[in-house]
Amino acid sequence: MFASLAGRRRFSDLSEKEVLALAIASEEDDGRIYASYAERLRADFPDTAATFDAMAAEEDGHRARLIALFQQRFGTVIPLIRREHVAGYYSRRPVWLVENLGIERIRREAAQMEDDAAGFYARAAQASTDAATRKLLGDLAHEERRHLDIAEHLEASHKEGGARVEEDARARRQFVLTWVQPGLAGLMDGSVSTLAPIFATAFATQNSGTTLLVGLAAALGAGISMGFTEAAHDDGVISGRGSPIKRGFASGVMTAIGGLGHALPYLIPDFWTATLLAVAVVFVELWVIAFIQNRYMETPFLRAVVQVVIGGALVLATGILIGGS
């Protein structure tokens, strides 16, 4: 009933002619998707792009075999039937949603595509009553299942001299530049720069409500400021640091989180309980920053501790001294 309301048909209601037409359209779409991935990755990951070029060629070969069988059985006019016309049929994410993500996500997406296609061909082969059609669909199901093995073999042939290692290192570097570095800068700014105003307010007023308001204003204001600053000061074209929107989002969100961490304890009405909890949160934040620096930026852990924990403690003490004076 719902399939009818949506203007779509159930897969089980399709004729063999329509199943073949659907398979042809699906192979055409998958070939274009692989070609788009190859074009997206060619500049930074040429070896993986070559693999996707080969996979696109494989899909084109599947399409040609399906068209030949269709013409043999049903003639030259192929009905226009696509995935979105069939209820319950597997879908593909729009390429523009995936191609902006990392190389590992694109590889996982390709693996899911092959699994989906293999399942479709196996199901279609079981429902077919024509021997030639059943054989071709079964062969394609088998080929889709081993397509990932073929892809791995193709990658190996394109990756002599450790190219895969170089690509993975490049992808990790891009992740660090686009997400980790601006996010870490935001977390440091939010955690450290808001310490003085929040704790100065806390010890000057000894009022949880007032401190909470100041903390929220400082954290959210700093998050908005850092986000726009990161996005505006570098478009990423020359520096290679990636999308300014992604970097601005990472920086702004992490700045706000860093400030909110020691502001939200003042939701507790009792001032001293809230303050002790806020101080504990501060030291957790500072150790987390030191860990991220050591893990992703390869900063020696002792140096990270000195830079972040000791520096943050000094800012905290400054706020307490000013507020308590």
C-alpha positions as CSV (number, residue, x, y, z in Angstrom):
1,M,0.0,0.0,0.0
2,F,2.7,2.5,1.0
3,A,4.8,1.6,-2.1
4,S,1.7,2.4,-4.2
5,L,1.2,5.7,-2.4
6,A,4.8,6.6,-3.1
7,G,4.5,5.8,-6.8
8,R,6.9,2.9,-6.6
9,R,6.6,-0.8,-7.3
10,R,7.8,-3.7,-5.3
11,F,10.8,-5.6,-6.6
12,S,8.8,-8.9,-6.6
13,D,6.3,-7.4,-9.0
14,L,8.9,-6.5,-11.7
15,S,9.0,-8.6,-14.9
16,E,12.3,-10.1,-16.1
17,K,12.4,-7.3,-18.7
18,E,12.1,-4.7,-16.0
19,V,14.7,-6.4,-13.8
20,L,17.2,-6.3,-16.6
21,A,16.4,-2.7,-17.3
22,L,16.9,-1.9,-13.6
23,A,20.2,-3.8,-13.6
24,I,21.4,-1.8,-16.7
25,A,20.5,1.5,-15.1
26,S,22.2,0.4,-11.8
27,E,25.4,-0.5,-13.6
28,E,25.5,2.8,-15.4
29,D,25.0,4.7,-12.1
30,D,27.7,2.7,-10.3
31,G,30.1,3.2,-13.2
32,R,29.6,6.9,-13.0
33,I,30.0,6.9,-9.2
34,Y,33.4,5.0,-9.5
35,A,34.5,7.4,-12.2
36,S,33.5,10.4,-10.0
37,Y,35.5,8.9,-7.1
38,A,38.5,8.4,-9.4
39,E,38.3,12.1,-10.5
40,R,37.9,13.3,-7.0
41,L,41.0,11.3,-5.8
42,R,43.2,11.7,-8.8
43,A,45.2,14.7,-7.7
44,D,46.0,13.5,-4.1
45,F,45.7,9.7,-4.4
46,P,46.5,8.8,-8.0
47,D,47.0,5.0,-7.3
48,T,43.6,4.6,-5.7
49,A,42.1,6.7,-8.5
50,A,43.5,4.2,-11.0
51,T,41.8,1.4,-9.0
52,F,38.4,3.2,-9.3
53,D,39.0,3.8,-13.0
54,A,39.4,0.0,-13.4
55,M,36.3,-0.6,-11.3
56,A,34.3,1.8,-13.5
57,A,35.5,-0.1,-16.5
58,E,34.3,-3.4,-14.9
59,E,30.9,-1.9,-14.3
60,D,30.8,-0.8,-18.0
61,G,31.5,-4.3,-19.0
62,H,28.7,-5.6,-16.9
63,R,26.4,-3.0,-18.5
64,A,27.4,-4.1,-22.0
65,R,26.6,-7.8,-21.2
66,L,23.3,-6.9,-19.7
67,I,22.3,-4.8,-22.7
68,A,23.3,-7.6,-25.1
69,L,21.1,-10.1,-23.3
70,F,18.2,-7.6,-23.1
71,Q,18.4,-6.9,-26.9
72,Q,18.5,-10.7,-27.5
73,R,15.3,-11.3,-25.5
74,F,13.3,-8.1,-25.6
75,G,14.6,-5.8,-28.4
76,T,16.4,-2.5,-28.5
77,V,14.1,-0.3,-26.4
78,I,15.1,-0.4,-22.8
79,P,12.5,0.9,-20.3
80,L,13.6,3.7,-18.0
81,I,13.5,2.2,-14.6
82,R,15.8,3.2,-11.8
83,R,16.5,2.4,-8.2
84,E,14.2,5.2,-6.8
85,H,11.3,3.6,-8.8
86,V,11.4,0.4,-6.8
87,A,10.3,0.0,-3.2
88,G,12.8,-1.7,-0.9
89,Y,15.6,-1.6,-3.5
90,Y,19.1,-0.6,-2.3
91,S,19.9,3.1,-2.7
92,R,23.1,5.0,-3.2
93,R,24.2,8.0,-1.3
94,P,24.6,11.1,-3.5
95,V,28.2,11.3,-4.7
96,W,28.6,14.8,-3.5
97,L,27.9,13.7,0.1
98,V,30.6,11.1,0.0
99,E,33.3,12.6,-2.1
100,N,34.0,15.4,0.4
101,L,34.8,12.8,3.0
102,G,38.1,11.0,3.6
103,I,39.6,8.3,1.4
104,E,38.8,5.5,3.8
105,R,35.1,6.5,3.8
106,I,35.1,6.3,0.0
107,R,36.7,2.9,0.1
108,R,34.0,1.7,2.6
109,E,31.3,3.1,0.4
110,A,32.7,1.2,-2.5
111,A,32.7,-2.0,-0.5
112,Q,29.0,-1.4,0.4
113,M,28.2,-0.8,-3.2
114,E,29.6,-4.2,-4.2
115,D,27.8,-6.0,-1.4
116,D,24.5,-4.4,-2.4
117,A,25.0,-5.2,-6.1
118,A,25.9,-8.9,-5.3
119,G,22.7,-9.2,-3.2
120,F,20.6,-7.8,-6.0
121,Y,21.9,-10.1,-8.7
122,A,21.6,-13.2,-6.4
123,R,18.0,-12.3,-5.7
124,A,17.2,-11.6,-9.3
125,A,18.8,-14.8,-10.5
126,Q,16.7,-16.9,-8.1
127,A,13.5,-15.3,-9.5
128,S,14.5,-15.7,-13.2
129,T,12.9,-18.5,-15.3
130,D,15.1,-18.0,-18.4
131,A,18.2,-20.1,-18.4
132,A,20.4,-17.5,-20.1
133,T,19.2,-14.7,-17.9
134,R,19.6,-16.8,-14.7
135,K,23.2,-17.7,-15.7
136,L,24.2,-14.1,-16.5
137,L,22.7,-12.7,-13.3
138,G,24.3,-15.5,-11.2
139,D,27.7,-14.8,-12.9
140,L,27.3,-11.1,-12.1
141,A,26.5,-11.8,-8.5
142,H,29.7,-13.9,-8.3
143,E,31.7,-11.2,-9.9
144,E,30.4,-8.5,-7.6
145,R,31.3,-10.6,-4.6
146,R,34.9,-11.0,-5.8
147,H,35.1,-7.4,-7.1
148,L,36.7,-6.3,-3.9
149,D,39.4,-9.0,-4.3
150,I,39.9,-7.7,-7.9
151,A,40.1,-4.2,-6.5
152,E,42.7,-5.2,-4.0
153,H,44.7,-6.9,-6.8
154,L,44.4,-3.8,-8.9
155,E,45.5,-1.6,-6.1
156,A,48.5,-3.9,-5.5
157,S,49.5,-3.6,-9.2
158,H,49.3,0.2,-9.0
159,K,51.0,0.5,-5.6
160,E,54.6,-0.6,-6.2
161,G,57.1,1.3,-4.1
162,G,54.7,1.8,-1.1
163,A,52.3,4.1,-2.7
164,R,49.4,2.9,-0.5
165,V,51.5,3.8,2.6
166,E,52.1,7.2,1.1
167,E,48.4,7.7,0.4
168,D,47.4,6.7,3.9
169,A,50.0,9.0,5.4
170,R,48.7,11.8,3.1
171,A,45.1,11.1,4.2
172,R,46.1,11.2,7.8
173,R,47.9,14.4,7.4
174,Q,44.9,16.0,5.7
175,F,42.7,14.8,8.5
176,V,45.0,16.4,11.1
177,L,45.2,19.7,9.1
178,T,41.4,19.9,8.5
179,W,39.9,18.6,11.7
180,V,42.5,17.9,14.5
181,Q,44.6,21.1,14.3
182,P,41.7,23.6,14.3
183,G,39.7,21.5,16.8
184,L,42.7,21.3,19.1
185,A,43.3,25.1,18.8
186,G,39.6,25.7,19.6
187,L,39.7,23.3,22.6
188,M,42.8,25.0,24.0
189,D,41.3,28.5,23.5
190,G,38.0,27.5,25.0
191,S,39.5,25.6,27.9
192,V,42.2,28.1,28.8
193,S,41.1,31.6,27.7
194,T,37.7,31.3,29.5
195,L,39.3,30.2,32.8
196,A,40.2,33.7,34.1
197,P,36.8,35.4,33.4
198,I,34.8,32.4,34.7
199,F,36.7,31.9,37.9
200,A,37.2,35.6,38.5
201,T,33.4,36.0,38.4
202,A,33.0,32.9,40.6
203,F,35.2,34.1,43.4
204,A,34.1,37.8,43.1
205,T,30.4,37.0,43.4
206,Q,30.4,33.5,44.9
207,N,27.1,33.0,43.1
208,S,26.5,30.0,40.9
209,G,23.8,31.6,38.8
210,T,25.9,34.7,37.9
211,T,29.0,32.5,37.2
212,L,26.9,30.3,34.9
213,L,25.7,33.2,32.8
214,V,29.2,34.6,32.4
215,G,30.5,31.2,31.6
216,L,27.9,30.5,28.9
217,A,28.5,33.9,27.4
218,A,32.2,33.4,27.3
219,A,32.1,29.9,25.9
220,L,29.5,30.5,23.2
221,G,30.9,33.9,22.3
222,A,34.4,32.4,22.0
223,G,33.1,29.5,19.9
224,I,31.4,31.8,17.4
225,S,34.4,34.0,17.2
226,M,36.9,31.2,16.7
227,G,34.7,29.4,14.2
228,F,34.4,32.5,12.0
229,T,38.1,33.4,12.4
230,E,39.3,30.0,11.4
231,A,37.0,29.8,8.4
232,A,37.7,33.4,7.2
233,H,41.5,33.7,7.6
234,D,42.5,30.8,5.3
235,D,40.5,29.3,2.4
236,G,42.8,26.3,2.3
237,V,43.7,26.6,-1.3
238,I,47.4,27.6,-0.8
239,S,47.9,26.1,2.6
240,G,46.3,22.8,1.7
241,R,44.5,22.7,5.1
242,G,41.2,21.7,3.6
243,S,37.7,23.2,3.6
244,P,37.4,26.4,5.6
245,I,33.8,25.4,6.6
246,K,35.0,22.1,8.1
247,R,37.9,23.8,9.9
248,G,35.6,26.6,11.2
249,F,33.1,24.1,12.4
250,A,35.8,22.0,14.2
251,S,37.3,25.1,15.8
252,G,34.0,26.7,16.8
253,V,32.5,23.6,18.3
254,M,35.6,22.6,20.2
255,T,36.1,26.1,21.6
256,A,32.5,26.2,22.9
257,I,32.9,22.7,24.4
258,G,36.2,23.7,26.1
259,G,34.5,26.7,27.8
260,L,31.2,24.9,28.6
261,G,33.1,22.2,30.4
262,H,33.9,24.3,33.4
263,A,30.9,26.6,33.1
264,L,28.1,24.0,33.4
265,P,29.1,22.7,36.9
266,Y,27.6,26.1,38.1
267,L,24.2,24.6,37.3
268,I,24.7,23.3,40.8
269,P,23.2,25.9,43.3
270,D,25.8,25.2,46.0
271,F,28.8,27.5,45.1
272,W,31.6,25.5,46.6
273,T,30.4,22.2,45.3
274,A,30.1,23.7,41.8
275,T,33.5,25.3,42.0
276,L,35.3,22.1,43.1
277,L,33.7,20.2,40.3
278,A,34.6,22.9,37.8
279,V,38.3,22.8,38.9
280,A,38.3,19.0,38.5
281,V,36.8,19.4,35.0
282,V,39.5,22.0,34.1
283,F,42.3,19.6,34.9
284,V,40.6,16.8,32.9
285,E,40.3,19.2,30.0
286,L,44.0,20.1,30.2
287,W,45.1,16.5,30.3
288,V,42.9,15.7,27.3
289,I,44.5,18.5,25.4
290,A,48.0,17.2,26.3
291,F,47.0,13.7,25.1
292,I,45.6,15.0,21.8
293,Q,48.8,17.0,21.2
294,N,50.9,13.9,21.9
295,R,48.6,11.5,19.9
296,Y,48.0,13.6,16.7
297,M,50.6,16.4,16.7
298,E,53.4,14.1,17.9
299,T,54.3,16.6,20.6
300,P,56.4,14.9,23.3
301,F,54.0,14.2,26.2
302,L,56.1,16.0,28.8
303,R,56.4,19.1,26.7
304,A,52.6,19.0,26.1
305,V,52.0,18.7,29.8
306,V,54.3,21.7,30.5
307,Q,52.7,23.8,27.8
308,V,49.1,23.0,28.5
309,V,48.6,21.9,32.1
310,I,51.0,24.3,33.7
311,G,49.9,27.2,31.5
312,G,46.2,26.4,32.2
313,A,46.9,26.2,35.9
314,L,48.5,29.6,35.8
315,V,45.5,31.1,34.0
316,L,43.2,29.4,36.6
317,A,45.2,30.8,39.5
318,T,45.1,34.3,37.9
319,G,41.3,34.2,37.7
320,I,41.0,33.0,41.3
321,L,43.4,35.7,42.6
322,I,41.7,38.5,40.7
323,G,38.2,37.4,41.7
324,G,39.1,36.8,45.3
325,S,41.0,40.1,45.8
